[in-house]
Amino acid sequence: MKFCFRYTEALTHEPYSAVLYSNRAIAHLRLGLHAKALVDVQKAISLKPKYIIANARKGTILVKLGRIQDARNHYQHCIKSLKPNSQFREALKALDAAKA
């Protein structure tokens, strides 16, 4: 919880930092606060749409929320719209393997 507080405090000084929102999202995720994590990662992506790390984290968070089809759709969107990155293809492959 300490890290969430620190990121929140930092965001008062840098309210348009996609990195801070993305980092707070992962802190929320580690605490099991998946819904809060999703809100933060979506904010990070809205501030910096091509931010690879935030987009990867969004997929992870959607999986944790049990929103597998949304995660699949998100990864497919990333594969099409972001610079080539094997991370999204591998995540999509892992989802398909888990489904089988």
N, CA, C and O atoms as CSV, one atom per row, in Angstrom:
chain,resi,resn,atom,element,x,y,z
A,1,MET,N,N,0.832,-1.191,0.000
A,1,MET,CA,C,0.000,0.000,0.000
A,1,MET,C,C,0.876,1.255,0.000
A,1,MET,O,O,0.474,2.310,-0.491
A,2,LYS,N,N,2.078,1.119,0.559
A,2,LYS,CA,C,3.005,2.246,0.636
A,2,LYS,C,C,3.337,2.784,-0.759
A,2,LYS,O,O,3.396,3.995,-0.970
A,3,PHE,N,N,3.552,1.865,-1.711
A,3,PHE,CA,C,3.898,2.307,-3.054
A,3,PHE,C,C,2.736,3.024,-3.725
A,3,PHE,O,O,2.935,4.010,-4.435
A,4,CYS,N,N,1.523,2.529,-3.502
A,4,CYS,CA,C,0.341,3.194,-4.080
A,4,CYS,C,C,0.266,4.627,-3.578
A,4,CYS,O,O,0.000,5.552,-4.345
A,5,PHE,N,N,0.501,4.799,-2.295
A,5,PHE,CA,C,0.462,6.148,-1.723
A,5,PHE,C,C,1.528,7.035,-2.359
A,5,PHE,O,O,1.265,8.190,-2.695
A,6,ARG,N,N,2.715,6.495,-2.520
A,6,ARG,CA,C,3.812,7.293,-3.106
A,6,ARG,C,C,3.522,7.674,-4.552
A,6,ARG,O,O,3.809,8.794,-4.973
A,7,TYR,N,N,2.960,6.753,-5.303
A,7,TYR,CA,C,2.597,7.083,-6.689
A,7,TYR,C,C,1.485,8.130,-6.713
A,7,TYR,O,O,1.505,9.039,-7.542
A,8,THR,N,N,0.527,8.004,-5.816
A,8,THR,CA,C,-0.553,8.984,-5.730
A,8,THR,C,C,0.011,10.356,-5.400
A,8,THR,O,O,-0.386,11.362,-5.990
A,9,GLU,N,N,0.929,10.387,-4.464
A,9,GLU,CA,C,1.574,11.650,-4.092
A,9,GLU,C,C,2.351,12.236,-5.271
A,9,GLU,O,O,2.282,13.438,-5.529
A,10,ALA,N,N,3.079,11.398,-5.973
A,10,ALA,CA,C,3.842,11.873,-7.133
A,10,ALA,C,C,2.923,12.399,-8.229
A,10,ALA,O,O,3.269,13.348,-8.933
A,11,LEU,N,N,1.759,11.785,-8.372
A,11,LEU,CA,C,0.810,12.229,-9.396
A,11,LEU,C,C,0.247,13.617,-9.109
A,11,LEU,O,O,-0.228,14.291,-10.023
A,12,THR,N,N,0.293,14.050,-7.858
A,12,THR,CA,C,-0.153,15.419,-7.562
A,12,THR,C,C,0.821,16.432,-8.156
A,12,THR,O,O,0.448,17.570,-8.439
A,13,HIS,N,N,2.071,16.011,-8.341
A,13,HIS,CA,C,3.089,16.883,-8.926
A,13,HIS,C,C,3.213,16.698,-10.435
A,13,HIS,O,O,3.581,17.625,-11.157
A,14,GLU,N,N,2.902,15.497,-10.901
A,14,GLU,CA,C,2.984,15.180,-12.335
A,14,GLU,C,C,1.702,14.469,-12.767
A,14,GLU,O,O,1.720,13.263,-13.015
A,15,PRO,N,N,0.595,15.202,-12.860
A,15,PRO,CA,C,-0.698,14.562,-13.139
A,15,PRO,C,C,-0.849,13.991,-14.550
A,15,PRO,O,O,-1.825,13.295,-14.832
A,16,TYR,N,N,0.094,14.275,-15.428
A,16,TYR,CA,C,0.012,13.769,-16.796
A,16,TYR,C,C,1.099,12.740,-17.091
A,16,TYR,O,O,1.501,12.567,-18.241
A,17,SER,N,N,1.567,12.065,-16.057
A,17,SER,CA,C,2.629,11.080,-16.218
A,17,SER,C,C,2.040,9.682,-16.448
A,17,SER,O,O,1.501,9.056,-15.536
A,18,ALA,N,N,2.160,9.222,-17.679
A,18,ALA,CA,C,1.694,7.871,-17.998
A,18,ALA,C,C,2.486,6.830,-17.215
A,18,ALA,O,O,1.941,5.801,-16.815
A,19,VAL,N,N,3.767,7.097,-16.996
A,19,VAL,CA,C,4.620,6.159,-16.260
A,19,VAL,C,C,4.128,5.999,-14.826
A,19,VAL,O,O,4.050,4.878,-14.321
A,20,LEU,N,N,3.799,7.094,-14.171
A,20,LEU,CA,C,3.318,7.000,-12.787
A,20,LEU,C,C,1.995,6.247,-12.700
A,20,LEU,O,O,1.810,5.421,-11.806
A,21,TYR,N,N,1.070,6.525,-13.624
A,21,TYR,CA,C,-0.204,5.795,-13.614
A,21,TYR,C,C,0.021,4.309,-13.873
A,21,TYR,O,O,-0.598,3.461,-13.230
A,22,SER,N,N,0.900,3.999,-14.806
A,22,SER,CA,C,1.181,2.600,-15.114
A,22,SER,C,C,1.831,1.897,-13.922
A,22,SER,O,O,1.492,0.754,-13.613
A,23,ASN,N,N,2.754,2.572,-13.261
A,23,ASN,CA,C,3.409,1.980,-12.091
A,23,ASN,C,C,2.439,1.809,-10.930
A,23,ASN,O,O,2.494,0.810,-10.213
A,24,ARG,N,N,1.548,2.787,-10.745
A,24,ARG,CA,C,0.554,2.629,-9.674
A,24,ARG,C,C,-0.391,1.482,-10.013
A,24,ARG,O,O,-0.854,0.772,-9.120
A,25,ALA,N,N,-0.676,1.299,-11.297
A,25,ALA,CA,C,-1.533,0.187,-11.707
A,25,ALA,C,C,-0.926,-1.147,-11.290
A,25,ALA,O,O,-1.625,-2.017,-10.770
A,26,ILE,N,N,0.370,-1.307,-11.518
A,26,ILE,CA,C,1.003,-2.574,-11.159
A,26,ILE,C,C,1.059,-2.731,-9.635
A,26,ILE,O,O,0.973,-3.850,-9.128
A,27,ALA,N,N,1.200,-1.633,-8.909
A,27,ALA,CA,C,1.159,-1.705,-7.438
A,27,ALA,C,C,-0.226,-2.146,-6.964
A,27,ALA,O,O,-0.346,-2.977,-6.064
A,28,HIS,N,N,-1.264,-1.586,-7.572
A,28,HIS,CA,C,-2.634,-2.012,-7.245
A,28,HIS,C,C,-2.822,-3.496,-7.573
A,28,HIS,O,O,-3.417,-4.246,-6.798
A,29,LEU,N,N,-2.308,-3.902,-8.726
A,29,LEU,CA,C,-2.449,-5.294,-9.141
A,29,LEU,C,C,-1.812,-6.237,-8.118
A,29,LEU,O,O,-2.389,-7.267,-7.769
A,30,ARG,N,N,-0.636,-5.882,-7.650
A,30,ARG,CA,C,0.061,-6.728,-6.670
A,30,ARG,C,C,-0.688,-6.810,-5.343
A,30,ARG,O,O,-0.531,-7.767,-4.586
A,31,LEU,N,N,-1.498,-5.796,-5.076
A,31,LEU,CA,C,-2.317,-5.807,-3.855
A,31,LEU,C,C,-3.663,-6.493,-4.072
A,31,LEU,O,O,-4.463,-6.610,-3.144
A,32,GLY,N,N,-3.907,-6.942,-5.292
A,32,GLY,CA,C,-5.179,-7.589,-5.603
A,32,GLY,C,C,-6.302,-6.613,-5.909
A,32,GLY,O,O,-7.468,-7.003,-5.969
A,33,LEU,N,N,-5.962,-5.357,-6.101
A,33,LEU,CA,C,-6.950,-4.323,-6.401
A,33,LEU,C,C,-7.068,-4.174,-7.923
A,33,LEU,O,O,-6.680,-3.157,-8.500
A,34,HIS,N,N,-7.611,-5.208,-8.545
A,34,HIS,CA,C,-7.615,-5.297,-9.999
A,34,HIS,C,C,-8.417,-4.192,-10.674
A,34,HIS,O,O,-7.989,-3.666,-11.701
A,35,ALA,N,N,-9.555,-3.835,-10.129
A,35,ALA,CA,C,-10.381,-2.781,-10.747
A,35,ALA,C,C,-9.645,-1.439,-10.720
A,35,ALA,O,O,-9.662,-0.699,-11.704
A,36,LYS,N,N,-9.004,-1.128,-9.600
A,36,LYS,CA,C,-8.229,0.111,-9.513
A,36,LYS,C,C,-7.043,0.074,-10.473
A,36,LYS,O,O,-6.690,1.086,-11.078
A,37,ALA,N,N,-6.438,-1.094,-10.606
A,37,ALA,CA,C,-5.319,-1.249,-11.527
A,37,ALA,C,C,-5.762,-0.956,-12.958
A,37,ALA,O,O,-5.047,-0.298,-13.714
A,38,LEU,N,N,-6.941,-1.447,-13.322
A,38,LEU,CA,C,-7.441,-1.216,-14.672
A,38,LEU,C,C,-7.694,0.265,-14.928
A,38,LEU,O,O,-7.365,0.775,-15.999
A,39,VAL,N,N,-8.273,0.953,-13.958
A,39,VAL,CA,C,-8.518,2.396,-14.111
A,39,VAL,C,C,-7.201,3.136,-14.351
A,39,VAL,O,O,-7.111,3.978,-15.244
A,40,ASP,N,N,-6.199,2.824,-13.563
A,40,ASP,CA,C,-4.910,3.510,-13.697
A,40,ASP,C,C,-4.220,3.191,-15.016
A,40,ASP,O,O,-3.661,4.082,-15.654
A,41,VAL,N,N,-4.254,1.932,-15.429
A,41,VAL,CA,C,-3.565,1.587,-16.674
A,41,VAL,C,C,-4.287,2.201,-17.871
A,41,VAL,O,O,-3.650,2.586,-18.852
A,42,GLN,N,N,-5.606,2.292,-17.794
A,42,GLN,CA,C,-6.342,2.941,-18.879
A,42,GLN,C,C,-6.006,4.437,-18.939
A,42,GLN,O,O,-5.922,5.010,-20.025
A,43,LYS,N,N,-5.818,5.056,-17.794
A,43,LYS,CA,C,-5.408,6.461,-17.758
A,43,LYS,C,C,-4.022,6.609,-18.384
A,43,LYS,O,O,-3.784,7.532,-19.163
A,44,ALA,N,N,-3.118,5.706,-18.047
A,44,ALA,CA,C,-1.767,5.748,-18.621
A,44,ALA,C,C,-1.829,5.649,-20.145
A,44,ALA,O,O,-1.140,6.384,-20.852
A,45,ILE,N,N,-2.653,4.741,-20.636
A,45,ILE,CA,C,-2.773,4.557,-22.085
A,45,ILE,C,C,-3.439,5.763,-22.736
A,45,ILE,O,O,-3.096,6.127,-23.860
A,46,SER,N,N,-4.385,6.383,-22.040
A,46,SER,CA,C,-5.021,7.578,-22.619
A,46,SER,C,C,-4.018,8.729,-22.730
A,46,SER,O,O,-4.106,9.551,-23.642
A,47,LEU,N,N,-3.074,8.781,-21.805
A,47,LEU,CA,C,-2.047,9.825,-21.839
A,47,LEU,C,C,-0.954,9.526,-22.873
A,47,LEU,O,O,-0.387,10.437,-23.477
A,48,LYS,N,N,-0.674,8.244,-23.061
A,48,LYS,CA,C,0.409,7.850,-23.978
A,48,LYS,C,C,0.002,6.530,-24.650
A,48,LYS,O,O,0.413,5.453,-24.218
A,49,PRO,N,N,-0.807,6.625,-25.707
A,49,PRO,CA,C,-1.401,5.429,-26.322
A,49,PRO,C,C,-0.415,4.366,-26.805
A,49,PRO,O,O,-0.762,3.186,-26.837
A,50,LYS,N,N,0.769,4.743,-27.170
A,50,LYS,CA,C,1.730,3.765,-27.689
A,50,LYS,C,C,2.725,3.286,-26.627
A,50,LYS,O,O,3.771,2.722,-26.951
A,51,TYR,N,N,2.390,3.516,-25.374
A,51,TYR,CA,C,3.244,3.103,-24.254
A,51,TYR,C,C,3.140,1.581,-24.109
A,51,TYR,O,O,2.153,1.061,-23.589
A,52,ILE,N,N,4.162,0.889,-24.570
A,52,ILE,CA,C,4.172,-0.572,-24.628
A,52,ILE,C,C,3.943,-1.201,-23.257
A,52,ILE,O,O,3.134,-2.120,-23.124
A,53,ILE,N,N,4.637,-0.723,-22.257
A,53,ILE,CA,C,4.530,-1.318,-20.918
A,53,ILE,C,C,3.106,-1.218,-20.384
A,53,ILE,O,O,2.573,-2.193,-19.855
A,54,ALA,N,N,2.488,-0.050,-20.517
A,54,ALA,CA,C,1.117,0.121,-20.033
A,54,ALA,C,C,0.161,-0.793,-20.797
A,54,ALA,O,O,-0.741,-1.386,-20.205
A,55,ASN,N,N,0.354,-0.905,-22.094
A,55,ASN,CA,C,-0.507,-1.783,-22.886
A,55,ASN,C,C,-0.337,-3.242,-22.489
A,55,ASN,O,O,-1.314,-3.990,-22.439
A,56,ALA,N,N,0.883,-3.649,-22.210
A,56,ALA,CA,C,1.125,-5.020,-21.745
A,56,ALA,C,C,0.461,-5.243,-20.387
A,56,ALA,O,O,-0.150,-6.285,-20.149
A,57,ARG,N,N,0.585,-4.271,-19.515
A,57,ARG,CA,C,-0.018,-4.395,-18.185
A,57,ARG,C,C,-1.540,-4.456,-18.269
A,57,ARG,O,O,-2.180,-5.152,-17.480
A,58,LYS,N,N,-2.116,-3.734,-19.217
A,58,LYS,CA,C,-3.575,-3.778,-19.357
A,58,LYS,C,C,-4.032,-5.195,-19.668
A,58,LYS,O,O,-5.012,-5.674,-19.097
A,59,GLY,N,N,-3.329,-5.863,-20.566
A,59,GLY,CA,C,-3.690,-7.241,-20.875
A,59,GLY,C,C,-3.616,-8.139,-19.650
A,59,GLY,O,O,-4.511,-8.949,-19.407
A,60,THR,N,N,-2.557,-7.993,-18.891
A,60,THR,CA,C,-2.388,-8.780,-17.662
A,60,THR,C,C,-3.518,-8.518,-16.678
A,60,THR,O,O,-4.058,-9.444,-16.072
A,61,ILE,N,N,-3.867,-7.257,-16.527
A,61,ILE,CA,C,-4.938,-6.885,-15.594
A,61,ILE,C,C,-6.272,-7.449,-16.055
A,61,ILE,O,O,-7.044,-7.959,-15.243
A,62,LEU,N,N,-6.550,-7.364,-17.345
A,62,LEU,CA,C,-7.806,-7.930,-17.861
A,62,LEU,C,C,-7.892,-9.425,-17.588
A,62,LEU,O,O,-8.959,-9.939,-17.254
A,63,VAL,N,N,-6.769,-10.122,-17.729
A,63,VAL,CA,C,-6.747,-11.561,-17.421
A,63,VAL,C,C,-7.050,-11.777,-15.947
A,63,VAL,O,O,-7.855,-12.641,-15.600
A,64,LYS,N,N,-6.414,-10.999,-15.075
A,64,LYS,CA,C,-6.651,-11.139,-13.625
A,64,LYS,C,C,-8.111,-10.883,-13.264
A,64,LYS,O,O,-8.641,-11.470,-12.321
A,65,LEU,N,N,-8.755,-10.000,-14.027
A,65,LEU,CA,C,-10.179,-9.712,-13.802
A,65,LEU,C,C,-11.085,-10.794,-14.398
A,65,LEU,O,O,-12.304,-10.747,-14.237
A,66,GLY,N,N,-10.483,-11.765,-15.085
A,66,GLY,CA,C,-11.264,-12.823,-15.717
A,66,GLY,C,C,-11.872,-12.409,-17.045
A,66,GLY,O,O,-12.736,-13.103,-17.581
A,67,ARG,N,N,-11.431,-11.300,-17.566
A,67,ARG,CA,C,-11.960,-10.770,-18.827
A,67,ARG,C,C,-11.058,-11.233,-19.980
A,67,ARG,O,O,-10.383,-10.433,-20.628
A,68,ILE,N,N,-11.072,-12.542,-20.208
A,68,ILE,CA,C,-10.159,-13.181,-21.153
A,68,ILE,C,C,-10.393,-12.689,-22.583
A,68,ILE,O,O,-9.437,-12.392,-23.299
A,69,GLN,N,N,-11.641,-12.602,-22.997
A,69,GLN,CA,C,-11.905,-12.144,-24.366
A,69,GLN,C,C,-11.472,-10.691,-24.543
A,69,GLN,O,O,-10.943,-10.328,-25.594
A,70,ASP,N,N,-11.690,-9.861,-23.527
A,70,ASP,CA,C,-11.224,-8.475,-23.600
A,70,ASP,C,C,-9.694,-8.426,-23.695
A,70,ASP,O,O,-9.141,-7.615,-24.438
A,71,ALA,N,N,-9.024,-9.287,-22.947
A,71,ALA,CA,C,-7.562,-9.346,-23.006
A,71,ALA,C,C,-7.114,-9.775,-24.394
A,71,ALA,O,O,-6.183,-9.204,-24.961
A,72,ARG,N,N,-7.781,-10.781,-24.936
A,72,ARG,CA,C,-7.453,-11.261,-26.286
A,72,ARG,C,C,-7.633,-10.130,-27.302
A,72,ARG,O,O,-6.766,-9.897,-28.143
A,73,ASN,N,N,-8.761,-9.435,-27.214
A,73,ASN,CA,C,-9.024,-8.319,-28.133
A,73,ASN,C,C,-7.977,-7.218,-27.973
A,73,ASN,O,O,-7.525,-6.632,-28.956
A,74,HIS,N,N,-7.600,-6.948,-26.737
A,74,HIS,CA,C,-6.597,-5.914,-26.478
A,74,HIS,C,C,-5.250,-6.302,-27.093
A,74,HIS,O,O,-4.604,-5.480,-27.744
A,75,TYR,N,N,-4.831,-7.545,-26.889
A,75,TYR,CA,C,-3.558,-7.993,-27.460
A,75,TYR,C,C,-3.594,-7.928,-28.987
A,75,TYR,O,O,-2.615,-7.525,-29.615
A,76,GLN,N,N,-4.716,-8.322,-29.582
A,76,GLN,CA,C,-4.834,-8.259,-31.041
A,76,GLN,C,C,-4.749,-6.809,-31.526
A,76,GLN,O,O,-4.115,-6.521,-32.542
A,77,HIS,N,N,-5.386,-5.913,-30.797
A,77,HIS,CA,C,-5.312,-4.486,-31.129
A,77,HIS,C,C,-3.860,-4.004,-31.053
A,77,HIS,O,O,-3.401,-3.278,-31.935
A,78,CYS,N,N,-3.150,-4.400,-30.020
A,78,CYS,CA,C,-1.753,-3.986,-29.848
A,78,CYS,C,C,-0.873,-4.521,-30.972
A,78,CYS,O,O,0.003,-3.813,-31.471
A,79,ILE,N,N,-1.103,-5.757,-31.367
A,79,ILE,CA,C,-0.322,-6.355,-32.453
A,79,ILE,C,C,-0.512,-5.554,-33.740
A,79,ILE,O,O,0.435,-5.353,-34.500
A,80,LYS,N,N,-1.737,-5.102,-33.976
A,80,LYS,CA,C,-2.035,-4.361,-35.207
A,80,LYS,C,C,-1.593,-2.905,-35.157
A,80,LYS,O,O,-1.185,-2.349,-36.177
A,81,SER,N,N,-1.668,-2.284,-33.995
A,81,SER,CA,C,-1.500,-0.827,-33.950
A,81,SER,C,C,-0.183,-0.327,-33.353
A,81,SER,O,O,0.178,0.832,-33.556
A,82,LEU,N,N,0.533,-1.170,-32.630
A,82,LEU,CA,C,1.787,-0.737,-32.021
A,82,LEU,C,C,2.966,-1.295,-32.800
A,82,LEU,O,O,2.817,-2.216,-33.604
A,83,LYS,N,N,4.136,-0.728,-32.552
A,83,LYS,CA,C,5.320,-1.234,-33.248
A,83,LYS,C,C,5.496,-2.712,-32.929
A,83,LYS,O,O,5.091,-3.178,-31.864
A,84,PRO,N,N,6.095,-3.437,-33.847
A,84,PRO,CA,C,6.246,-4.885,-33.645
A,84,PRO,C,C,6.854,-5.203,-32.271
A,84,PRO,O,O,7.887,-4.659,-31.880
A,85,ASN,N,N,6.186,-6.084,-31.576
A,85,ASN,CA,C,6.625,-6.468,-30.244
A,85,ASN,C,C,6.148,-7.890,-29.994
A,85,ASN,O,O,4.943,-8.139,-29.961
A,86,SER,N,N,7.054,-8.805,-29.821
A,86,SER,CA,C,6.693,-10.214,-29.645
A,86,SER,C,C,5.930,-10.464,-28.346
A,86,SER,O,O,5.263,-11.489,-28.206
A,87,GLN,N,N,6.023,-9.545,-27.408
A,87,GLN,CA,C,5.362,-9.714,-26.108
A,87,GLN,C,C,3.853,-9.912,-26.274
A,87,GLN,O,O,3.262,-10.746,-25.588
A,88,PHE,N,N,3.235,-9.164,-27.168
A,88,PHE,CA,C,1.791,-9.269,-27.353
A,88,PHE,C,C,1.414,-10.574,-28.056
A,88,PHE,O,O,0.401,-11.190,-27.724
A,89,ARG,N,N,2.223,-10.991,-29.018
A,89,ARG,CA,C,1.965,-12.269,-29.691
A,89,ARG,C,C,2.113,-13.434,-28.706
A,89,ARG,O,O,1.319,-14.375,-28.723
A,90,GLU,N,N,3.123,-13.363,-27.859
A,90,GLU,CA,C,3.342,-14.420,-26.863
A,90,GLU,C,C,2.208,-14.454,-25.842
A,90,GLU,O,O,1.769,-15.532,-25.442
A,91,ALA,N,N,1.734,-13.292,-25.419
A,91,ALA,CA,C,0.623,-13.234,-24.463
A,91,ALA,C,C,-0.641,-13.814,-25.085
A,91,ALA,O,O,-1.383,-14.541,-24.424
A,92,LEU,N,N,-0.886,-13.501,-26.334
A,92,LEU,CA,C,-2.047,-14.031,-27.038
A,92,LEU,C,C,-1.938,-15.551,-27.184
A,92,LEU,O,O,-2.918,-16.274,-27.012
A,93,LYS,N,N,-0.744,-16.014,-27.501
A,93,LYS,CA,C,-0.500,-17.455,-27.632
A,93,LYS,C,C,-0.745,-18.148,-26.291
A,93,LYS,O,O,-1.329,-19.231,-26.254
A,94,ALA,N,N,-0.306,-17.536,-25.195
A,94,ALA,CA,C,-0.514,-18.105,-23.855
A,94,ALA,C,C,-2.000,-18.197,-23.522
A,94,ALA,O,O,-2.450,-19.181,-22.933
A,95,LEU,N,N,-2.756,-17.172,-23.899
A,95,LEU,CA,C,-4.209,-17.215,-23.664
A,95,LEU,C,C,-4.844,-18.355,-24.441
A,95,LEU,O,O,-5.695,-19.071,-23.913
A,96,ASP,N,N,-4.440,-18.526,-25.681
A,96,ASP,CA,C,-4.989,-19.591,-26.513
A,96,ASP,C,C,-4.602,-20.961,-25.960
A,96,ASP,O,O,-5.405,-21.893,-25.991
A,97,ALA,N,N,-3.369,-21.086,-25.452
A,97,ALA,CA,C,-2.923,-22.363,-24.881
A,97,ALA,C,C,-3.702,-22.692,-23.610
A,97,ALA,O,O,-4.029,-23.853,-23.364
A,98,ALA,N,N,-3.994,-21.689,-22.813
A,98,ALA,CA,C,-4.738,-21.891,-21.563
A,98,ALA,C,C,-6.180,-22.304,-21.867
A,98,ALA,O,O,-6.803,-23.046,-21.107
A,99,LYS,N,N,-6.685,-21.816,-22.976
A,99,LYS,CA,C,-8.057,-22.121,-23.367
A,99,LYS,C,C,-8.198,-23.573,-23.815
A,99,LYS,O,O,-9.243,-24.192,-23.615
A,100,ALA,N,N,-7.139,-24.115,-24.424
A,100,ALA,CA,C,-7.177,-25.469,-24.986
A,100,ALA,C,C,-7.199,-26.551,-23.937
A,100,ALA,O,O,-7.232,-27.735,-24.273
